[in-house]
């Protein structure tokens, strides 16, 4: 029976991704899998048992857990952090604008004494 297993795997670099890729590529019953390093999410599809996938990925030495069901079941919870994330770049942009405003004033101040 084909099913999907979703795991949260602590991956910090492409080497980590490669390790997970190798073990899943060798696992029997795996039809396809997706590794998302940004989300630290591994999705495996195929004729596999969840516990077998969990044990196989755990052998890489990476911290492994089943993906929280709540996050997948509540799309609203996913939308809220995205809104917060969008607010942060605006704050960063304002900071950058303030830096840009200060720099020309410094440049003008430096220019005036050299003209005098």
Backbone as numpy.savetxt, mean C-alpha at the origin, in Angstrom:
# Nx Ny Nz CAx CAy CAz Cx Cy Cz
-12.98 -27.25 -5.83 -13.82 -26.06 -5.83 -12.94 -24.82 -5.83
-13.18 -23.93 -6.77 -12.38 -22.71 -6.87 -12.87 -21.68 -5.87
-11.92 -21.06 -5.18 -12.28 -20.01 -4.22 -11.19 -18.95 -4.17
-11.49 -17.86 -3.49 -10.55 -16.76 -3.36 -10.13 -16.63 -1.90
-8.82 -16.51 -1.69 -8.27 -16.32 -0.35 -7.54 -14.98 -0.35
-7.85 -14.14 0.63 -7.22 -12.83 0.71 -6.44 -12.75 2.02
-5.15 -12.39 1.90 -4.28 -12.30 3.07 -3.67 -10.91 3.18
-3.37 -10.52 4.41 -2.58 -9.32 4.67 -1.17 -9.80 4.96
-0.22 -9.39 4.13 1.16 -9.87 4.24 2.10 -8.67 4.37
2.91 -8.67 5.41 3.86 -7.58 5.65 4.98 -7.59 4.62
4.85 -6.77 3.60 5.85 -6.69 2.52 6.35 -5.25 2.45
7.66 -5.08 2.53 8.21 -3.72 2.52 9.04 -3.42 1.27
9.30 -4.42 0.45 10.13 -4.17 -0.74 9.81 -5.19 -1.83
10.44 -5.02 -2.99 10.21 -5.94 -4.10 10.75 -7.33 -3.80
11.74 -7.43 -2.92 12.25 -8.74 -2.51 11.17 -9.53 -1.78
10.42 -8.83 -0.95 9.31 -9.47 -0.22 8.26 -9.96 -1.22
7.94 -9.12 -2.18 6.96 -9.48 -3.21 7.46 -10.70 -3.97
8.75 -10.72 -4.29 9.33 -11.85 -5.02 9.24 -13.15 -4.24
9.45 -13.07 -2.92 9.37 -14.28 -2.08 7.95 -14.84 -2.09
6.96 -13.97 -1.95 5.56 -14.41 -1.97 5.21 -14.95 -3.35
5.68 -14.27 -4.38 5.44 -14.69 -5.77 5.98 -16.11 -6.01
7.19 -16.37 -5.52 7.81 -17.70 -5.72 7.00 -18.81 -5.06
6.60 -18.62 -3.80 5.90 -19.71 -3.10 4.51 -19.95 -3.69
3.83 -18.88 -4.10 2.50 -19.06 -4.69 2.59 -19.66 -6.08
3.65 -19.33 -6.81 3.84 -19.89 -8.15 4.06 -21.39 -8.13
4.60 -21.90 -7.02 4.87 -23.33 -6.89 3.70 -24.10 -6.26
2.75 -23.38 -5.69 1.66 -24.03 -4.95 0.65 -24.67 -5.90
0.31 -25.91 -5.60 -0.68 -26.62 -6.42 -2.07 -26.04 -6.20
-2.85 -25.99 -7.28 -4.22 -25.53 -7.21 -4.40 -24.03 -7.44
-3.30 -23.28 -7.42 -3.39 -21.83 -7.61 -3.61 -21.54 -9.09
-4.71 -20.86 -9.40 -5.01 -20.47 -10.77 -4.44 -19.09 -11.08
-4.57 -18.19 -10.12 -4.02 -16.84 -10.28 -3.84 -16.21 -8.91
-3.00 -15.18 -8.87 -2.84 -14.43 -7.63 -2.42 -13.02 -7.95
-2.73 -12.11 -7.02 -2.38 -10.71 -7.17 -1.69 -10.26 -5.90
-0.56 -9.57 -6.05 0.19 -9.08 -4.90 0.21 -7.56 -4.97
-0.35 -6.91 -3.95 -0.41 -5.46 -3.88 0.46 -5.00 -2.71
1.67 -4.54 -3.01 2.61 -4.16 -1.95 2.11 -2.92 -1.20
1.46 -2.00 -1.89 0.98 -0.78 -1.25 -0.06 -1.10 -0.17
-1.00 -1.96 -0.51 -2.05 -2.35 0.44 -1.61 -3.51 1.33
-0.46 -4.12 0.99 0.04 -5.31 1.67 -1.02 -6.41 1.64
-1.57 -6.58 0.44 -2.68 -7.50 0.22 -2.31 -8.54 -0.84
-2.56 -9.80 -0.52 -2.31 -10.90 -1.46 -3.64 -11.61 -1.69
-4.07 -11.67 -2.95 -5.32 -12.33 -3.32 -4.98 -13.55 -4.16
-5.42 -14.72 -3.70 -5.13 -15.98 -4.38 -6.44 -16.61 -4.83
-6.51 -17.00 -6.11 -7.70 -17.66 -6.64 -7.31 -19.04 -7.13
-8.17 -20.00 -6.86 -7.91 -21.35 -7.35 -8.55 -22.42 -6.49
-8.19 -23.65 -6.78 -8.69 -24.79 -6.03 -7.75 -25.00 -4.84
-7.88 -24.09 -3.86 -6.97 -24.07 -2.71 -7.76 -23.96 -1.40
-7.14 -24.44 -0.34 -7.72 -24.28 0.99 -7.10 -23.03 1.63
-7.92 -22.20 2.28 -7.39 -20.98 2.91 -6.21 -21.25 3.85
-6.31 -22.28 4.67 -5.23 -22.58 5.62 -3.94 -22.97 4.89
-4.06 -23.69 3.79 -2.87 -24.09 3.01 -2.19 -22.86 2.41
-2.98 -21.92 1.90 -2.43 -20.69 1.34 -1.74 -19.89 2.45
-2.41 -19.80 3.59 -1.86 -19.08 4.74 -0.51 -19.67 5.15
-0.45 -20.99 5.28 0.79 -21.66 5.69 1.89 -21.47 4.65
1.54 -21.56 3.38 2.52 -21.40 2.31 3.13 -20.01 2.32
2.29 -18.98 2.44 2.79 -17.61 2.45 3.58 -17.35 3.74
3.15 -17.93 4.85 3.86 -17.76 6.13 5.29 -18.28 6.06
5.53 -19.29 5.21 6.87 -19.86 5.08 7.89 -18.86 4.55
7.43 -17.75 3.96 8.35 -16.73 3.47 8.98 -15.95 4.62
8.40 -16.09 5.81 8.90 -15.34 6.96 8.22 -13.99 7.12
7.31 -13.66 6.22 6.59 -12.39 6.29 5.40 -12.54 7.23
5.12 -11.47 7.96 3.96 -11.48 8.86 2.71 -11.66 8.01
1.94 -12.70 8.31 0.78 -13.06 7.49 -0.46 -13.17 8.35
-1.57 -12.64 7.85 -2.85 -12.74 8.53 -3.95 -12.77 7.47
-5.11 -13.28 7.84 -6.23 -13.23 6.92 -6.67 -11.78 6.81
-7.04 -11.37 5.58 -7.50 -10.00 5.37 -8.76 -9.78 6.20
-8.85 -8.65 6.91 -10.03 -8.40 7.75 -11.31 -8.38 6.93
-12.29 -9.14 7.34 -13.56 -9.23 6.62 -14.30 -7.90 6.71
-14.16 -7.19 7.82 -14.86 -5.92 8.02 -14.49 -4.91 6.95
-13.24 -4.83 6.58 -12.79 -3.85 5.59 -13.44 -4.11 4.24
-13.58 -5.38 3.87 -14.18 -5.71 2.58 -15.70 -5.53 2.63
-16.31 -5.77 3.79 -17.76 -5.72 3.91 -18.29 -4.30 4.06
-17.44 -3.35 4.48 -17.90 -1.99 4.70 -17.18 -1.01 3.77
-17.72 -0.79 2.57 -17.08 0.14 1.65 -17.02 1.56 2.21
-17.96 1.93 3.11 -17.96 3.26 3.71 -16.67 3.48 4.49
-16.22 2.47 5.20 -14.99 2.59 5.99 -13.80 2.86 5.08
-13.81 2.31 3.88 -12.71 2.54 2.94 -12.79 3.95 2.36
-14.00 4.47 2.18 -14.15 5.80 1.59 -13.67 6.88 2.54
-13.89 6.72 3.83 -13.50 7.74 4.80 -12.00 7.97 4.82
-11.15 6.94 4.90 -9.70 7.20 4.89 -9.25 7.88 3.60
-9.90 7.58 2.49 -9.53 8.22 1.23 -9.78 9.72 1.33
-10.89 10.11 1.97 -11.20 11.52 2.13 -10.12 12.19 2.98
-9.67 11.51 4.03 -8.61 12.05 4.87 -7.32 12.17 4.07
-7.05 11.20 3.24 -5.83 11.21 2.44 -5.87 12.38 1.47
-7.05 12.66 0.91 -7.16 13.78 -0.01 -6.95 15.10 0.70
-7.34 15.19 1.96 -7.17 16.43 2.71 -5.69 16.69 3.00
-4.91 15.67 3.22 -3.51 15.84 3.55 -2.72 16.51 2.43
-2.89 16.09 1.15 -2.14 16.78 0.10 -2.48 18.26 0.02
-3.74 18.64 0.32 -4.12 20.05 0.31 -3.32 20.80 1.36
-3.20 20.22 2.54 -2.43 20.85 3.61 -0.98 20.99 3.19
-0.44 19.97 2.55 0.93 20.03 2.08 1.09 21.10 1.01
0.09 21.23 0.16 0.13 22.23 -0.90 0.14 23.63 -0.29
-0.67 23.84 0.76 -0.69 25.14 1.42 0.67 25.46 2.01
1.31 24.47 2.58 2.64 24.67 3.15 3.62 25.05 2.05
3.52 24.38 0.92 4.41 24.68 -0.19 4.17 26.09 -0.71
2.91 26.51 -0.75 2.59 27.86 -1.21 3.21 28.87 -0.27
3.13 28.61 1.03 3.72 29.53 2.01 5.22 29.63 1.79
5.86 28.52 1.50 7.30 28.53 1.25 7.62 29.35 0.01
6.79 29.22 -1.01 7.02 29.95 -2.26 6.86 31.44 -2.01
5.86 31.84 -1.19 5.65 33.25 -0.89 6.84 33.84 -0.13
7.45 33.08 0.74 8.56 33.57 1.55 9.82 33.71 0.70
10.06 32.78 -0.18 11.28 32.79 -0.98 11.43 34.05 -1.84
10.41 34.53 -2.56 10.58 35.75 -3.34 10.90 36.95 -2.47
10.32 37.02 -1.26 10.60 38.14 -0.36 12.07 38.13 0.03
12.60 36.94 0.28 14.01 36.84 0.62 14.86 37.25 -0.57
14.45 36.85 -1.75 15.20 37.20 -2.95 15.17 38.70 -3.17
14.02 39.36 -2.93 13.91 40.82 -3.08 14.79 41.52 -2.06
14.77 41.03 -0.83 15.58 41.62 0.23 17.06 41.53 -0.12
17.47 40.41 -0.69 18.86 40.24 -1.08 19.21 41.13 -2.26
18.25 41.37 -3.13 18.49 42.18 -4.32 18.63 43.66 -3.95
17.82 44.15 -3.02 17.84 45.58 -2.66 19.21 46.01 -2.09
19.77 45.27 -1.13 21.08 45.73 -0.62 22.15 45.73 -1.69
22.10 44.80 -2.62 23.14 44.76 -3.64 22.98 45.89 -4.63
21.77 46.45 -4.79 21.54 47.58 -5.68 21.99 48.88 -5.03
21.98 48.95 -3.71 22.26 50.21 -3.01 23.72 50.52 -2.92
